[in-house]
């Protein structure tokens, strides 16, 4: 889709230039024109000039004395101190007494120059600049501005293009593409739907986590339909002055109706579409903008060819009036891709770089479970950059596997050298995780163990990769996961009789899983199937808030501690029962710094 760039120099740019010119005129030109030509001096200077016989004409007033020098070139004034010898001294100096001609400016002329002239210059300059800007806009009719006047920031406009983004450029979101394909078909063949009496949905809301391709899908719809595509962010409607955001909405829909059939895409619509709480002193500007948006969506016919797409990561925060049928009729989830989706996304982005023949996208997709489309694209790019650093002209499997670790844990820290004791502690810690995971059933296989520090702050990590795609977790699987997380601390306690800060992230994850078992998943006998907490912002990390009494919260805390301690005891017992393997694998990791999953399993099941 070809993007038409908006005007880079809006009208406010020229207004600033005009103000700068007027400021310079006021500072440099007007003072020299308006200044009074009479120079004020002290009485001592006047007496010195009298003694030096450098006095020309003198005019003595009640409060001041005006005089000139001998050549009558300059005019001075000073205060009258009622000196009784003044007249005699002036006669002796050869002064003449008369009215001194000063160059006082006419008050009307002073007013015209100081006030009227700057205003007139500003008006003329602004009219000239507006005319020039209008001529420029007239020469580029593909630019469509949203908002009041040329000074408002414009949204991006993508015009018709045969080489734009298509659905083939979007992978891993087949269900979303199928729902959006109907909109494309309607824009191509509206009569097929009108004959049966069907109306096109006025709006479609794309919801999902960041990086899943919501904006890319909107562009693909416009590319497939080959219609003009308006793109604007919700933040661009937020203005300092009340009413300007609403005016921008009106201009947007006015432009859209003129260019119909077309697609209007509003990214991050939750900025202006939040629920109205009705409290006094709220954000009147945002509410006016939302009300105008609701009115505009009701104001055009469903069959006029204007389709509104919007994207958000927080659908639960949107106003119910915005989501009712007749406005955003269709809600399209754009979730994180599954295993096959990740494979397809890797292939799409992998086609843009040179790949060697040994690349297995399925293995990469398994290791990258839980990543978004944007992260997968970043993995491909990081692999290409690593291949260049290694002096190769093609990306290999090892580049892709390393790039997954870069995206998840960061780059290797080459300047961070652990002491021998710390390196040994980290080795036992990570092997403790891996060994507990391998000795339990229903645990993901260990893919890699490393004690090379990463830029994320991790001194080492153990990578587990599921054999397939899993959408549910049983209570046993969660308990095994908690036991695996406590395995690192358990190994430290057994081997060194000491504990370190290295288990902080493990403790956080284990506590979160145990609390979810109690308060969300109903996996305890005490509370059963009762939800004790609410989750908001599910696409932005999922903030959880407890919805129970203080007494119940105390009981939940006790149960969480009990669950984690029970799994920690299990991990300690597993490691004690296999203390020989713990020493053997930790020694191997200490010497080699990295162990693959195959090497780990070979040592674990090797007969002594």
C-alpha positions as CSV (number, residue, x, y, z in Angstrom):
1,X,0.0,0.0,0.0
2,X,1.5,3.3,-1.0
3,X,1.6,5.8,1.8
4,X,0.9,9.4,0.8
5,X,3.0,11.6,3.1
6,X,1.2,14.6,4.6
7,X,2.5,18.1,4.3
8,X,5.7,18.3,6.2
9,X,5.3,22.1,7.0
10,X,1.9,22.8,8.4
11,X,0.5,26.4,8.7
12,X,1.7,26.7,12.2
13,X,5.3,26.6,10.8
14,X,4.6,29.7,8.8
15,X,2.9,31.4,11.7
16,X,6.0,30.9,13.8
17,X,8.1,32.5,11.0
18,X,5.8,35.5,10.9
19,X,5.9,35.9,14.7
20,X,9.7,35.7,14.6
21,X,9.9,38.4,11.9
22,X,7.6,40.7,13.9
23,X,9.6,40.1,17.0
24,X,12.8,41.2,15.2
25,X,11.1,44.2,13.8
26,X,9.8,45.2,17.3
27,X,13.3,44.7,18.8
28,X,15.5,46.2,16.1
29,X,13.5,48.5,13.8
30,X,10.7,50.0,15.8
31,X,12.8,51.2,18.7
32,X,15.0,53.3,16.4
33,X,11.9,54.8,14.8
34,X,10.0,55.5,17.9
35,X,12.6,56.5,20.3
36,X,12.6,60.0,21.8
37,X,15.4,62.2,20.4
38,X,15.9,64.2,23.7
39,X,18.7,62.7,25.8
40,X,18.2,63.0,29.6
41,X,21.4,63.9,31.6
42,X,22.1,64.8,35.2
43,X,22.4,68.3,36.5
44,X,26.2,68.0,36.9
45,X,26.6,67.3,33.2
46,X,24.6,70.4,32.5
47,X,26.8,72.5,34.7
48,X,30.0,71.0,33.2
49,X,28.8,71.8,29.7
50,X,28.0,75.4,30.9
51,X,31.5,75.8,32.3
52,X,32.9,74.5,29.1
53,X,30.8,77.0,27.2
54,X,29.3,74.1,25.3
55,X,25.7,75.4,25.5
56,X,23.7,76.6,22.6
57,X,20.0,77.2,23.1
58,X,18.3,76.9,26.6
59,X,14.7,76.6,27.6
60,X,14.0,76.8,31.3
61,X,10.8,75.2,32.5
62,X,9.3,74.9,36.0
63,X,10.5,71.3,36.6
64,X,13.1,70.7,33.8
65,X,15.6,72.5,31.6
66,X,15.9,71.6,27.9
67,X,19.1,72.7,26.2
68,X,21.4,72.0,23.1
69,X,25.1,71.8,22.7
70,X,27.0,74.6,21.0
71,X,26.4,73.2,17.5
72,X,22.6,72.6,18.2
73,X,23.2,69.0,17.0
74,X,21.9,67.2,20.1
75,X,19.1,68.0,22.5
76,X,19.4,67.3,26.3
77,X,17.2,67.8,29.3
78,X,17.8,67.8,33.0
79,X,15.9,68.7,36.2
80,X,15.5,72.3,37.4
81,X,17.2,72.8,40.8
82,X,16.3,76.5,41.1
83,X,19.9,77.6,41.1
84,X,19.9,81.5,41.6
85,X,23.1,81.9,39.6
86,X,21.9,79.8,36.7
87,X,20.9,82.7,34.4
88,X,24.1,84.6,35.0
89,X,26.2,81.5,34.3
90,X,24.3,80.7,31.1
91,X,24.8,84.3,29.8
92,X,28.5,84.0,30.6
93,X,28.7,80.7,28.6
94,X,27.1,82.5,25.6
95,X,23.8,80.6,25.7
96,X,20.7,82.0,24.1
97,X,17.2,81.6,25.6
98,X,14.5,80.2,23.3
99,X,12.2,77.3,22.7
100,X,14.2,74.1,21.9
101,X,13.0,72.2,18.9
102,X,12.6,68.5,19.8
103,X,11.7,65.6,17.6
104,X,8.7,64.3,19.6
105,X,6.6,61.9,17.6
106,X,3.0,62.6,16.9
107,X,0.9,60.4,19.3
108,X,-1.3,59.2,16.4
109,X,1.7,58.3,14.3
110,X,3.3,56.5,17.3
111,X,0.1,54.5,17.8
112,X,-0.1,53.5,14.1
113,X,3.5,52.4,14.0
114,X,3.6,50.5,17.3
115,X,0.2,48.8,17.2
116,X,-1.6,49.0,13.9
117,X,1.5,48.2,11.7
118,X,2.4,44.9,13.3
119,X,-1.2,43.7,13.2
120,X,-1.5,44.7,9.5
121,X,1.8,42.9,8.7
122,X,0.6,39.8,10.5
123,X,-2.7,39.7,8.7
124,X,-1.1,40.3,5.3
125,X,1.6,37.7,5.9
126,X,-0.9,35.1,7.1
127,X,-3.1,35.6,4.1
128,X,-0.2,35.2,1.8
129,X,1.0,32.1,3.5
130,X,-2.5,30.6,3.6
131,X,-2.8,31.3,-0.2
132,X,0.5,29.6,-0.8
133,X,-0.5,26.6,1.3
134,X,-3.8,26.3,-0.4
135,X,-2.1,26.3,-3.8
136,X,0.2,23.6,-2.6
137,X,-2.7,21.5,-1.4
138,X,-4.4,22.0,-4.7
139,X,-1.5,20.6,-6.6
140,X,-1.5,17.4,-4.5
141,X,-5.1,16.2,-4.2
142,X,-4.3,12.8,-2.8
143,X,-3.5,14.4,0.6
144,X,-6.5,14.1,2.9
145,X,-6.4,16.1,6.1
146,X,-8.2,15.3,9.2
147,X,-8.9,18.2,11.5
148,X,-9.5,21.9,11.6
149,X,-7.3,23.9,9.2
150,X,-3.9,23.1,7.8
151,X,-2.2,23.3,11.1
152,X,-3.7,20.1,12.5
153,X,-1.7,17.0,12.4
154,X,-2.9,14.7,9.6
155,X,-3.4,11.0,9.6
156,X,-1.7,8.7,7.2
157,X,-3.5,8.0,4.0
158,X,-2.9,5.0,1.8
159,X,-4.3,5.4,-1.7
160,X,-5.2,2.7,-4.2
161,X,-2.3,0.4,-5.1
162,X,-1.8,-2.8,-7.0
163,X,1.3,-3.6,-5.1
164,X,0.1,-3.1,-1.5
165,X,-0.1,-5.5,1.4
166,X,-2.3,-8.5,0.7
167,X,-3.7,-11.3,2.9
168,X,-0.8,-13.5,1.6
169,X,1.6,-11.2,3.5
170,X,-0.3,-12.0,6.8
171,X,0.2,-15.5,8.3
172,X,-0.9,-17.2,11.5
173,X,-4.3,-15.5,11.7
174,X,-6.5,-17.6,9.4
175,X,-9.7,-17.0,11.4
176,X,-9.2,-13.3,11.4
177,X,-8.5,-13.2,7.7
178,X,-11.6,-15.3,7.0
179,X,-13.8,-12.8,8.9
180,X,-12.2,-9.8,7.1
181,X,-12.4,-11.5,3.7
182,X,-16.2,-11.0,3.8
183,X,-15.7,-7.2,4.1
184,X,-13.4,-7.3,1.1
185,X,-15.9,-9.3,-0.9
186,X,-18.6,-6.8,0.0
187,X,-16.5,-3.8,-1.2
188,X,-16.0,-5.7,-4.5
189,X,-19.5,-7.0,-5.0
190,X,-22.0,-5.0,-2.9
191,X,-24.9,-5.9,-5.1
192,X,-24.6,-9.6,-4.1
193,X,-25.4,-8.6,-0.5
194,X,-27.9,-5.9,-1.2
195,X,-30.0,-8.4,-3.3
196,X,-30.6,-10.6,-0.3
197,X,-31.0,-7.6,2.1
198,X,-27.8,-8.1,4.0
199,X,-25.9,-5.0,5.3
200,X,-22.2,-4.6,5.6
201,X,-21.0,-4.3,9.2
202,X,-20.3,-0.7,9.9
203,X,-17.3,-1.4,12.0
204,X,-15.0,-4.3,12.9
205,X,-12.9,-4.3,16.1
206,X,-9.6,-6.1,16.1
207,X,-8.6,-7.1,19.6
208,X,-5.5,-9.0,20.8
209,X,-2.1,-8.7,22.4
210,X,0.6,-6.3,21.0
211,X,2.5,-7.5,18.0
212,X,-0.1,-9.9,16.6
213,X,-0.6,-8.0,13.4
214,X,-3.8,-6.0,13.9
215,X,-2.6,-3.0,11.9
216,X,-1.1,-5.3,9.3
217,X,-4.5,-7.0,8.9
218,X,-6.2,-3.6,8.4
219,X,-3.8,-2.7,5.7
220,X,-4.2,-6.1,4.1
221,X,-8.0,-5.5,3.9
222,X,-7.4,-2.2,2.1
223,X,-4.9,-3.9,-0.2
224,X,-7.2,-6.7,-1.1
225,X,-10.2,-4.4,-1.6
226,X,-8.0,-1.9,-3.5
227,X,-9.7,1.1,-2.0
228,X,-8.4,4.2,-0.2
229,X,-7.3,3.5,3.4
230,X,-7.3,6.2,6.1
231,X,-5.1,5.4,9.1
232,X,-5.1,7.5,12.2
233,X,-4.2,6.8,15.9
234,X,-6.6,7.5,18.7
235,X,-4.1,9.8,20.3
236,X,-4.4,12.2,17.3
237,X,-7.9,13.0,18.4
238,X,-6.8,14.1,21.8
239,X,-6.5,17.9,21.7
240,X,-5.6,20.6,24.3
241,X,-8.8,22.6,23.6
242,X,-12.3,21.2,24.1
243,X,-14.1,20.6,20.8
244,X,-11.1,20.2,18.5
245,X,-11.0,16.4,18.8
246,X,-14.7,16.3,17.8
247,X,-14.0,18.6,14.9
248,X,-11.3,16.2,13.8
249,X,-13.7,13.3,13.9
250,X,-16.2,15.2,11.7
251,X,-13.5,16.0,9.2
252,X,-12.3,12.4,9.1
253,X,-15.8,11.1,8.3
254,X,-16.4,13.9,5.8
255,X,-13.3,12.9,3.9
256,X,-14.2,9.2,4.1
257,X,-17.7,9.8,2.7
258,X,-16.2,11.7,-0.2
259,X,-13.7,8.9,-1.0
260,X,-16.2,6.0,-0.5
261,X,-15.8,3.1,-0.9
262,X,-12.9,3.3,1.6
263,X,-11.6,2.0,4.8
264,X,-11.0,4.0,8.0
265,X,-8.6,2.5,10.5
266,X,-8.4,3.9,14.0
267,X,-5.5,2.4,16.0
268,X,-5.6,2.3,19.8
269,X,-9.2,3.3,19.9
270,X,-9.3,2.8,23.6
271,X,-7.7,6.2,24.0
272,X,-10.9,8.0,23.0
273,X,-13.3,5.1,23.5
274,X,-13.0,4.5,27.3
275,X,-16.1,4.0,29.3
276,X,-17.8,7.2,30.4
277,X,-18.0,7.3,34.2
278,X,-20.3,10.3,34.5
279,X,-18.2,12.0,37.1
280,X,-18.1,15.7,37.3
281,X,-14.7,17.1,36.2
282,X,-13.9,14.3,33.9
283,X,-12.1,14.7,30.6
284,X,-14.7,16.7,28.7
285,X,-12.6,16.8,25.5
286,X,-12.3,13.0,25.4
287,X,-16.0,12.5,26.0
288,X,-17.0,15.0,23.4
289,X,-14.7,13.2,20.9
290,X,-16.3,9.9,21.8
291,X,-19.8,11.3,21.5
292,X,-19.0,12.7,18.0
293,X,-17.6,9.4,16.9
294,X,-20.8,7.6,18.1
295,X,-22.9,10.2,16.2
296,X,-20.8,9.9,13.0
297,X,-21.1,6.1,13.0
298,X,-24.8,6.4,13.3
299,X,-24.9,9.1,10.6
300,X,-24.0,7.2,7.5
301,X,-25.8,4.4,5.7
302,X,-24.4,0.9,6.2
303,X,-24.3,0.5,2.4
304,X,-22.4,3.6,1.5
305,X,-19.1,1.7,1.3
306,X,-17.3,3.2,4.3
307,X,-15.9,0.5,6.6
308,X,-14.5,1.4,10.0
309,X,-11.8,-0.8,11.4
310,X,-10.3,-0.3,14.9
311,X,-7.7,-2.0,17.0
312,X,-7.2,-2.1,20.7
313,X,-5.3,-4.1,23.4
314,X,-7.9,-3.3,26.1
315,X,-11.4,-4.2,24.8
316,X,-12.8,-4.3,28.4
317,X,-12.2,-0.6,28.8
318,X,-14.3,0.5,25.8
319,X,-17.7,2.2,26.2
320,X,-20.7,-0.1,25.8
321,X,-22.3,2.4,23.4
322,X,-19.3,1.9,21.0
323,X,-19.6,-1.9,21.0
324,X,-23.3,-2.2,20.5
325,X,-24.7,-3.6,17.2
326,X,-24.9,-0.9,14.5
327,X,-21.5,0.5,15.4
328,X,-18.8,-2.0,15.9
329,X,-20.9,-5.0,14.8
330,X,-18.0,-7.5,14.5
331,X,-15.3,-8.3,17.0
332,X,-12.3,-10.1,15.5
333,X,-9.8,-11.7,17.9
334,X,-6.2,-11.5,16.8
335,X,-4.6,-13.9,19.2
336,X,-1.0,-15.2,19.6
337,X,-0.4,-17.7,16.8
338,X,-0.5,-21.4,17.5
339,X,2.3,-23.9,16.4
340,X,1.2,-24.0,12.7
341,X,0.7,-20.2,12.7
342,X,4.2,-19.7,14.0
343,X,5.5,-22.0,11.3
344,X,3.7,-20.0,8.6
345,X,4.8,-16.7,10.0
346,X,8.4,-17.8,10.1
347,X,8.1,-19.0,6.5
348,X,6.7,-15.6,5.4
349,X,9.5,-13.6,7.0
350,X,12.1,-16.3,6.2
351,X,11.4,-15.9,2.5
352,X,12.8,-12.4,2.7
353,X,16.3,-13.6,3.8
354,X,18.7,-16.2,2.4
355,X,18.2,-19.5,4.3
356,X,20.4,-22.6,4.2
357,X,18.7,-25.9,3.3
358,X,18.9,-27.3,6.9
359,X,16.5,-24.9,8.5
360,X,13.7,-26.6,10.3
361,X,10.9,-24.1,10.9
362,X,8.9,-26.5,13.0
363,X,11.6,-26.9,15.5
364,X,12.0,-23.1,15.7
365,X,8.3,-22.7,16.1
366,X,8.2,-25.1,19.0
367,X,11.0,-23.4,20.8
368,X,9.3,-20.0,20.3
369,X,6.1,-20.9,22.0
370,X,4.1,-17.9,23.2
371,X,5.7,-15.4,20.8
372,X,3.8,-12.9,18.7
373,X,4.2,-12.3,15.0
374,X,6.3,-9.3,15.6
375,X,8.6,-11.3,17.8
376,X,8.9,-14.0,15.2
377,X,9.9,-11.4,12.6
378,X,12.5,-10.1,15.1
379,X,13.8,-13.7,15.5
380,X,14.4,-14.0,11.7
381,X,16.1,-10.6,11.6
382,X,18.3,-11.4,14.6
383,X,19.3,-14.7,13.0
384,X,20.2,-12.8,9.7
385,X,22.3,-10.3,11.7
386,X,24.1,-13.2,13.5
387,X,24.9,-14.9,10.2
388,X,26.5,-11.7,9.0
389,X,28.5,-11.3,12.2
390,X,29.7,-14.9,11.7
391,X,30.8,-14.2,8.1
392,X,28.2,-16.3,6.4
393,X,25.9,-15.4,3.5
394,X,23.0,-17.7,4.6
395,X,21.1,-18.2,7.8
396,X,21.5,-21.5,9.5
397,X,19.5,-23.4,12.1
398,X,21.9,-22.5,14.9
399,X,21.4,-18.8,14.0
400,X,17.7,-19.1,14.5
401,X,18.0,-21.1,17.8
402,X,20.4,-18.5,19.2
403,X,18.1,-15.6,18.0
404,X,15.3,-17.2,20.1
405,X,17.4,-16.9,23.2
406,X,18.3,-13.3,22.2
407,X,14.6,-12.3,22.0
408,X,13.7,-14.2,25.2
409,X,16.8,-13.7,27.4
410,X,18.9,-11.0,25.7
411,X,22.4,-11.1,24.2
412,X,25.3,-12.9,25.8
413,X,27.3,-10.7,28.1
414,X,30.9,-11.0,27.1
415,X,32.2,-8.6,29.7
416,X,30.5,-10.3,32.7
417,X,32.8,-12.9,34.2
418,X,31.6,-14.9,37.1
419,X,33.9,-16.0,39.9
420,X,34.6,-19.7,40.1
421,X,32.3,-20.0,43.2
422,X,29.5,-18.1,41.5
423,X,29.9,-20.1,38.4
424,X,29.6,-23.3,40.4
425,X,26.5,-22.1,42.3
426,X,24.8,-21.1,39.0
427,X,25.7,-24.6,37.5
428,X,24.1,-26.5,40.4
429,X,21.1,-24.0,40.4
430,X,20.3,-24.6,36.7
431,X,20.9,-28.3,36.8
432,X,18.6,-28.4,39.8
433,X,15.8,-27.0,37.6
434,X,16.6,-29.4,34.7
435,X,16.9,-32.5,36.9
436,X,13.6,-31.9,38.8
437,X,11.8,-31.3,35.5
438,X,13.3,-34.5,33.9
439,X,12.4,-36.7,37.0
440,X,8.7,-35.7,36.9
441,X,6.0,-36.9,34.5
442,X,4.0,-34.4,32.5
443,X,6.9,-31.9,32.3
444,X,8.2,-30.3,29.2
445,X,11.5,-31.9,28.0
446,X,14.7,-29.9,28.6
447,X,16.1,-28.3,25.4
448,X,19.1,-26.5,26.7
449,X,21.0,-25.5,29.9
450,X,23.4,-22.6,30.0
451,X,25.3,-20.6,32.5
452,X,26.4,-17.8,30.1
453,X,25.1,-14.5,31.5
454,X,22.6,-12.6,29.4
455,X,21.8,-8.9,29.1
456,X,18.4,-9.4,30.6
457,X,20.2,-10.0,34.0
458,X,19.9,-13.8,33.9
459,X,23.1,-15.5,35.0
460,X,21.9,-18.7,33.4
461,X,18.7,-20.4,32.4
462,X,17.1,-23.8,31.5
463,X,15.0,-24.0,28.4
464,X,12.1,-26.4,28.2
465,X,10.2,-27.0,25.0
466,X,6.8,-28.7,24.7
467,X,6.5,-31.6,22.2
468,X,3.3,-30.1,20.9
469,X,0.8,-27.3,21.4
470,X,-1.0,-27.3,24.7
471,X,-4.0,-25.1,25.6
472,X,-4.9,-26.6,29.0
473,X,-2.8,-27.3,32.1
474,X,-3.9,-29.9,34.7
475,X,-3.3,-29.4,38.4
476,X,-0.5,-32.0,38.2
477,X,1.3,-30.1,35.4
478,X,1.1,-26.8,37.4
479,X,2.4,-28.5,40.5
480,X,5.2,-30.0,38.5
481,X,6.0,-26.6,37.1
482,X,6.2,-25.1,40.6
483,X,8.5,-27.9,41.7
484,X,10.7,-27.3,38.7
485,X,10.9,-23.6,39.6
486,X,11.9,-24.4,43.2
487,X,14.6,-26.9,42.0
488,X,17.3,-24.3,41.6
489,X,16.9,-23.1,45.2
490,X,16.7,-26.7,46.4
491,X,20.0,-27.5,44.8
492,X,21.7,-24.6,46.5
493,X,20.4,-25.7,49.9
494,X,21.5,-29.3,49.4
495,X,25.0,-28.6,48.0
496,X,26.1,-25.4,49.7
497,X,23.8,-25.3,52.8
498,X,23.2,-21.6,51.7
499,X,20.8,-19.7,49.6
500,X,21.4,-16.9,47.1
501,X,19.4,-14.2,45.3
502,X,19.5,-16.1,42.1
503,X,16.1,-17.6,42.7
504,X,14.2,-14.3,42.8
505,X,12.5,-14.8,39.4
506,X,11.7,-18.5,40.2
507,X,10.0,-17.5,43.4
508,X,7.9,-14.9,41.6
509,X,6.7,-17.3,39.0
510,X,6.0,-20.1,41.5
511,X,4.0,-17.8,43.7
512,X,2.0,-16.5,40.8
513,X,1.1,-20.0,39.7
514,X,0.2,-21.1,43.2
515,X,-2.0,-18.1,43.7
516,X,-3.8,-18.7,40.4
517,X,-4.5,-22.3,41.5
518,X,-6.2,-21.0,44.6
519,X,-8.0,-17.8,43.5
520,X,-8.7,-18.4,39.7
521,X,-8.6,-22.0,38.7
522,X,-10.5,-23.5,41.6
523,X,-7.9,-26.2,42.2
524,X,-8.1,-26.4,46.0
525,X,-10.6,-28.3,48.1
526,X,-11.0,-25.5,50.6
527,X,-12.5,-22.9,48.2
528,X,-13.6,-25.2,45.3
529,X,-15.0,-23.5,42.2
530,X,-15.1,-20.0,43.6
531,X,-13.2,-17.1,41.9
532,X,-11.3,-15.0,44.4
533,X,-9.8,-12.5,42.0
534,X,-10.6,-10.6,38.8
535,X,-8.2,-10.2,35.9
536,X,-8.1,-7.1,33.8
537,X,-6.0,-6.1,30.7
538,X,-5.7,-9.8,29.7
539,X,-3.8,-8.8,26.6
540,X,-1.4,-6.5,28.5
541,X,0.0,-8.9,31.1
542,X,-3.3,-9.6,33.0
543,X,-3.5,-7.5,36.1
544,X,-5.2,-9.4,38.9
545,X,-7.0,-7.9,41.9
546,X,-8.5,-10.0,44.7
547,X,-12.2,-9.7,45.2
548,X,-12.7,-11.2,48.7
549,X,-12.7,-10.2,52.3
550,X,-9.5,-9.6,54.3
551,X,-10.0,-12.9,56.2
552,X,-10.3,-14.8,53.0
553,X,-7.1,-13.1,51.7
554,X,-5.2,-14.3,54.7
555,X,-6.4,-17.9,54.0
556,X,-5.4,-17.6,50.4
557,X,-1.9,-16.4,51.4
558,X,-1.6,-19.4,53.8
559,X,-2.6,-21.8,51.0
560,X,-0.2,-20.3,48.5
561,X,2.7,-20.7,51.0
562,X,1.6,-24.3,51.6
563,X,1.5,-25.2,47.9
564,X,4.9,-23.8,47.2
565,X,6.5,-25.3,50.2
566,X,5.0,-28.7,49.4
567,X,6.5,-28.6,45.9
568,X,9.8,-27.3,47.2
569,X,10.0,-30.3,49.6
570,X,9.3,-32.6,46.6
571,X,12.1,-31.0,44.6
572,X,14.6,-31.4,47.5
573,X,13.7,-35.0,47.8
574,X,14.1,-35.7,44.1
575,X,17.6,-34.1,44.1
576,X,18.7,-36.0,47.2
577,X,17.6,-39.2,45.6
578,X,19.7,-38.4,42.5
579,X,22.6,-36.6,44.1
580,X,25.1,-38.4,42.0
581,X,23.6,-37.2,38.8
582,X,23.3,-33.7,40.2
583,X,27.1,-33.6,40.8
584,X,27.9,-35.2,37.4
585,X,25.7,-32.9,35.3
586,X,26.7,-29.8,37.2
587,X,30.4,-30.6,36.8
588,X,29.8,-31.1,33.0
589,X,27.9,-27.8,32.8
590,X,30.6,-26.0,34.8
591,X,33.3,-27.1,32.4
592,X,31.3,-26.6,29.1
593,X,29.0,-23.7,30.1
594,X,26.2,-25.0,27.8
595,X,24.5,-28.4,27.6
596,X,22.0,-29.4,24.9
597,X,18.9,-31.4,25.7
598,X,20.4,-34.6,24.1
599,X,23.6,-34.3,26.2
600,X,21.6,-33.8,29.3
601,X,19.5,-36.9,28.8
602,X,22.5,-39.0,27.8
603,X,24.3,-38.2,31.1
604,X,21.1,-38.6,33.1
605,X,20.3,-42.1,31.8
606,X,23.9,-43.2,31.4
607,X,24.6,-46.3,33.5
608,X,27.3,-45.8,36.1
